[in-house]
């Protein structure tokens, strides 16, 4: 195997696994605990980080992302210690992006100033909806009033702010989503993550759906809302740079772009995935198993697997075509030593049908293609079967 490292830049993902409660739609690695020993968790994360750093010397750190779970439950001193350690292990970029995911509760918003002082310069707020009934359906513990207060505090505390909204809820109309998105766009943030509700296996929503407790929005109505979202965000100057992520020019998440452009990123903390030097890394998911592994081995690793050139190229194709900029198929093939990563005849058919387009050497989806992204990917992959190993989404 000969997978070439893509530059010397590196992103760092730190997973904080704890939440106040488990949302019914969430399939992320999150856990509810009666108490959290902040000192013990700080030590465990620092040890896991040191292990990764020893394996990745000489890299330039371009971003740190605290994901979860709910990282805003982390003590600011813990975040500060991790930031200090990471920028000691690796040379930080001059414009190092440090993001922390946060819930908009009043308790967590009170920590924003201290988190900013600790070094966090970008926050991603899980507003999820601007309607109290929708928040109740989604199992969120905050109200719209708390959301707006937290957003105001965040915009005064951090250089950059993003927030999430979930749409395509059962029964949601075009008029309802249009009004909510218009309100969200008026807040003036530089980045929005706008996700359609999906029912993931193993979640409480999956159980409720199986019991006939609610009916999801149908595919045609969801597609209409997706197209409306694209039109409204384009008009507001905050277009999609990825299927679900929208940003003003220069406000794109650097961490997300590293991930989707298939760069290396170190993943530490329970359940964290990473990609380094042609390897896929996975940490223990359960917090107690993670800390036991760190005490025993000095790291929380449960899996470390070499990616074949075909697997790596497939992942690069899947992730890259989520981006508005698309991919350079020849560059991906060259990077992984393959003759091709796309079926040129299938690409030609999809270009003719208006689902793909060439912009110089780059291949990207059109508006019609983005609606059928999974179909497009399955059709053009030069190597079958395509592999779909899921790693945590980051915003």
C-alpha positions in Angstrom: 0.0 0.0 0.0 1.3 3.5 -0.9 -1.1 6.3 0.3 0.6 9.7 0.1 0.1 12.0 3.0 -1.9 15.1 1.9 0.4 17.9 3.1 1.6 18.5 6.6 -1.6 20.2 7.9 -3.5 18.5 10.6 -6.9 18.9 12.3 -7.7 17.7 15.8 -11.1 16.4 16.9 -11.8 16.1 20.7 -14.9 14.2 21.7 -16.7 15.1 25.0 -19.2 12.3 25.5 -21.6 13.7 28.1 -25.1 15.3 27.7 -27.7 16.4 30.2 -30.2 14.2 28.3 -30.4 12.1 25.1 -32.3 13.6 22.2 -34.6 11.2 20.5 -33.1 11.8 17.0 -29.4 11.5 18.1 -27.2 8.5 17.2 -24.0 10.2 18.2 -21.8 8.8 21.0 -23.4 10.7 23.9 -24.0 9.5 27.5 -25.9 10.8 30.5 -24.1 10.6 33.9 -25.1 11.8 37.3 -21.7 13.4 37.8 -18.5 14.0 35.9 -15.0 14.1 37.4 -13.6 17.0 35.4 -10.0 16.5 36.6 -10.0 12.8 35.7 -11.4 13.5 32.3 -8.9 16.3 31.6 -6.1 13.9 32.4 -7.5 11.1 30.3 -8.0 13.4 27.2 -4.5 14.9 27.6 -3.0 11.4 27.7 -4.9 10.3 24.6 -3.9 13.5 22.9 -0.2 12.9 23.7 -0.4 9.4 22.2 -1.6 10.8 18.9 0.9 13.6 18.9 3.8 11.2 19.3 2.6 9.4 16.1 2.2 12.6 14.1 5.3 14.7 14.7 6.1 17.8 12.7 2.6 18.7 11.6 1.0 22.1 11.5 -2.3 22.4 13.5 -5.0 24.2 11.5 -8.1 23.5 13.6 -9.3 22.0 16.9 -12.9 20.9 17.2 -14.6 20.0 20.5 -17.6 17.8 19.6 -20.0 15.7 21.5 -22.1 15.0 23.4 -22.2 18.5 24.8 -18.7 20.0 25.1 -20.1 23.2 26.6 -20.6 21.0 29.8 -16.8 20.9 29.9 -15.1 23.1 32.4 -13.3 26.0 30.6 -10.1 24.9 32.4 -10.3 21.5 30.7 -10.7 23.1 27.2 -7.8 25.5 28.0 -5.5 22.6 29.0 -6.3 20.7 25.9 -5.7 23.7 23.6 -2.4 24.5 25.4 -1.3 20.9 25.0 -2.3 20.6 21.4 -0.5 23.8 20.4 2.5 22.5 22.3 2.5 19.2 20.5 2.1 20.8 17.0 2.9 24.2 15.6 -0.3 26.1 15.4 -1.4 28.0 12.3 -1.5 31.7 12.7 -5.3 31.6 12.1 -5.9 28.4 14.2 -9.7 27.7 14.3 -10.9 26.4 17.6 -14.6 25.4 17.6 -16.7 24.1 20.4 -20.2 22.7 20.1 -22.7 24.2 22.6 -26.3 23.9 23.7 -28.1 27.2 24.2 -29.1 26.7 27.8 -28.6 29.5 30.2 -26.2 27.5 32.3 -23.9 26.7 29.4 -24.2 30.3 28.0 -22.8 31.5 31.3 -19.5 29.7 30.4 -19.1 31.4 27.0 -16.9 34.2 28.1 -14.6 31.8 30.0 -14.5 29.5 27.1 -13.5 32.4 24.8 -10.8 33.3 27.3 -9.6 29.7 27.2 -8.9 30.1 23.5 -12.1 29.0 21.8 -12.8 31.4 18.9 -15.7 29.7 17.1 -18.9 28.2 18.6 -21.5 26.0 17.0 -24.8 26.4 18.7 -27.4 23.6 18.7 -30.5 25.8 18.4 -32.2 23.1 16.2 -35.5 25.0 15.9 -37.0 28.5 16.4 -40.4 27.0 17.4 -41.1 25.8 20.9 -43.4 23.0 19.8 -40.8 21.7 17.5 -38.2 21.9 20.2 -40.4 19.8 22.5 -40.9 17.2 19.7 -37.1 17.1 19.2 -36.6 16.5 22.9 -34.6 19.7 23.5 -34.3 21.1 27.0 -34.2 24.7 26.0 -36.8 27.2 24.7 -36.6 29.6 21.8 -36.2 32.4 24.3 -33.1 30.7 25.8 -31.8 30.1 22.3 -31.9 33.8 21.3 -30.3 34.8 24.6 -27.5 32.3 24.1 -27.0 33.4 20.5 -26.7 37.0 21.6 -24.1 36.1 24.3 -22.2 33.9 21.8 -22.0 36.7 19.2 -20.5 39.0 21.8 -18.1 36.3 23.1 -16.7 34.6 20.0 -15.2 35.8 16.8 -17.2 33.4 14.8 -20.6 31.8 15.4 -22.6 29.0 13.7 -25.9 27.4 14.6 -27.8 24.3 13.6 -31.5 24.1 12.6 -33.3 20.8 11.8 -36.1 20.9 9.2 -38.4 18.5 7.3 -40.1 17.7 10.6 -43.4 15.7 10.4 -46.1 18.0 8.9 -43.8 20.9 8.4 -45.0 23.1 5.5 -43.0 25.2 3.0 -44.4 28.4 4.6 -43.4 27.4 8.1 -39.8 26.5 7.1 -39.5 29.6 5.0 -40.5 31.8 7.9 -38.2 30.1 10.3 -35.2 30.1 7.9 -35.8 33.8 7.1 -35.7 34.6 10.8 -32.5 32.6 11.2 -30.8 34.3 8.3 -31.6 37.7 9.9 -29.4 36.9 12.9 -26.3 37.6 10.8 -24.2 34.6 11.7 -21.5 33.7 9.2 -22.3 30.0 9.1 -25.4 27.8 9.3 -25.8 24.0 9.5 -29.2 23.1 8.1 -30.1 19.4 8.5 -33.1 17.5 7.3 -34.5 15.2 10.1 -33.4 11.7 9.5 -34.6 8.7 11.6 -31.4 6.8 12.6 -31.5 3.1 13.7 -31.4 2.6 17.4 -32.7 6.0 18.3 -36.0 6.7 20.2 -37.4 8.2 17.1 -36.8 4.9 15.3 -38.8 3.1 18.1 -41.6 5.6 17.9 -41.8 5.4 14.1 -42.0 1.6 14.3 -44.8 2.0 16.7 -46.7 4.3 14.4 -46.4 7.3 16.7 -45.6 9.8 14.0 -45.4 10.0 10.2 -42.2 11.4 8.7 -42.4 14.1 6.0 -42.5 12.4 2.6 -39.5 12.5 0.2 -41.1 14.9 -2.3 -42.0 17.5 0.4 -38.5 17.1 1.9 -36.9 17.8 -1.5 -39.1 20.9 -1.9 -37.7 22.2 1.5 -34.1 21.4 0.4 -34.5 23.4 -2.8 -36.1 26.3 -0.9 -33.2 26.2 1.6 -30.7 26.5 -1.3 -32.5 29.3 -2.9 -32.9 31.3 0.3 -29.4 30.9 1.5 -28.0 31.7 -1.9 -30.0 34.9 -2.0 -28.8 35.9 1.4 -25.1 35.5 0.5 -24.6 32.4 2.6 -24.7 29.6 0.1 -24.1 25.9 0.7 -20.5 24.9 0.5 -21.5 21.4 1.5 -24.8 19.6 1.3 -26.0 20.8 4.7 -23.5 23.6 5.6 -23.8 27.2 4.5 -21.3 30.0 4.9 -20.4 33.5 3.9 -17.2 33.7 1.9 -14.3 33.0 4.2 -16.5 31.7 7.0 -16.5 28.1 6.1 -15.5 25.7 8.8 -11.8 24.9 8.3 -12.2 21.7 10.3 -15.1 20.5 8.2 -13.1 21.2 5.0 -10.2 19.2 6.2 -12.5 16.3 6.8 -14.3 16.6 3.4 -11.2 17.2 1.5 -9.8 14.0 3.0 -6.9 15.5 5.0 -5.5 14.0 8.1 -7.2 14.6 11.4 -6.4 13.2 14.9 -9.4 12.0 16.9 -9.2 11.7 20.7 -11.8 11.0 23.3 -14.5 8.3 23.6 -15.8 7.1 20.3 -13.6 9.6 18.3 -12.6 8.6 14.8 -9.4 9.8 13.2 -7.5 9.5 9.9 -3.8 9.6 9.9 -1.0 8.3 7.6 -3.3 5.9 5.8 -4.9 4.5 8.9 -8.5 4.7 10.2 -8.5 5.1 14.0 -11.4 4.5 16.4 -11.5 5.0 20.2 -13.6 3.1 22.8 -17.2 4.5 22.7 -18.3 3.9 26.3 -16.7 6.5 28.6 -15.8 4.0 31.3 -14.1 1.7 28.7 -12.2 4.6 27.3 -10.8 5.8 30.6 -9.9 2.2 31.5 -8.0 1.8 28.2 -6.2 5.1 28.8 -5.1 3.9 32.3 -4.0 0.5 30.9 -2.4 1.5 27.6 -1.9 5.3 27.6 -4.5 5.8 24.9 -8.2 5.0 24.3 -7.7 3.2 20.9 -10.0 0.2 20.2 -9.3 0.0 16.4 -6.5 1.0 14.1 -7.0 -0.2 10.5 -4.9 0.4 7.4 -7.0 1.7 4.5 -6.4 0.2 1.1 -5.9 2.6 -1.8 -9.4 1.6 -3.1 -11.0 2.2 0.3 -9.3 5.6 0.8 -10.1 6.7 -2.7 -13.7 5.7 -2.3 -14.0 7.7 1.0 -12.3 10.7 -0.7 -14.8 10.5 -3.5 -17.9 10.2 -1.2 -16.8 13.1 1.0 -15.5 15.4 -1.8 -18.7 15.3 -3.8 -20.6 16.6 -0.8 -18.8 19.9 -1.4 -19.9 22.6 -3.8 -16.4 22.7 -5.1 -16.5 19.0 -6.0 -13.5 16.8 -6.7 -10.5 16.5 -9.0 -10.9 12.8 -10.0 -7.4 12.6 -11.6 -5.8 14.1 -8.5 -7.5 11.6 -6.2 -6.5 8.7 -8.5 -2.9 9.9 -8.5 -2.8 10.4 -4.8 -3.8 6.7 -4.2 -2.0 5.2 -7.1 -5.1 4.1 -9.0 -5.9 4.3 -12.7 -9.3 6.0 -12.1 -11.8 6.6 -9.3 -14.8 7.3 -11.5 -16.6 5.5 -14.3 -16.1 8.0 -17.1 -19.1 6.6 -19.1 -21.4 7.0 -16.1 -20.0 10.5 -15.5 -20.8 11.4 -19.1 -24.3 10.2 -18.8 -24.9 12.2 -15.6 -23.4 15.3 -17.1 -25.7 14.9 -20.1 -28.7 14.4 -17.7 -27.8 17.6 -15.8 -26.8 15.9 -12.5 -23.0 16.5 -12.8 -20.9 19.2 -14.4 -17.2 19.8 -15.1 -15.6 23.0 -14.1 -12.1 22.8 -15.4 -10.6 19.6 -14.0 -13.1 19.4 -11.2 -16.3 17.4 -11.2 -19.2 18.6 -9.1 -22.9 17.9 -8.6 -25.5 20.3 -9.9 -28.6 21.3 -8.0 -30.4 18.3 -9.5 -27.5 16.0 -8.6 -27.4 17.1 -5.0 -31.0 15.9 -4.6 -29.9 12.4 -5.7 -26.3 12.4 -4.2 -26.4 8.8 -3.1 -27.6 7.6 -6.5 -24.9 9.7 -8.2 -22.1 8.3 -6.0 -23.2 4.8 -6.6 -23.4 5.3 -10.4 -20.0 6.8 -10.9 -17.7 4.8 -8.6 -15.1 3.1 -10.7 -14.5 0.4 -8.1 -17.4 -1.6 -6.7 -18.7 -2.2 -4.1 -18.4 1.3 -2.7 -17.5 1.3 1.0 -19.5 3.4 3.5 -17.8 3.5 6.8 -19.5 6.3 8.8 -17.5 8.7 10.9 -19.0 11.4 13.1 -20.3 14.5 11.4 -18.8 17.8 12.5 -20.0 21.2 12.1 
